[in-house]
């Protein structure tokens, strides 16, 4: 079997094909195909939290002096 950088095929102890791990940074062409299959990236963050942060992208930051934090 040919080896391709960024793609690893794993087998069970009996030699049966089990998993294919694809480095999507090297093989981004697979992303649209995975989305068509309904496979989405899992985020460790709550969806509502992510939406809230993304909606605030244009906002500027406010600096607070450390001695004023507790006032």
Secondary structure, DSSP 8 states (H G I E B T S, - for coil): ---BTTEEEEE-TTS-EEEEEE-TTT-GGGHHHHHHTT-----SS-HHHHHHHHHTTT-------GGGTT-
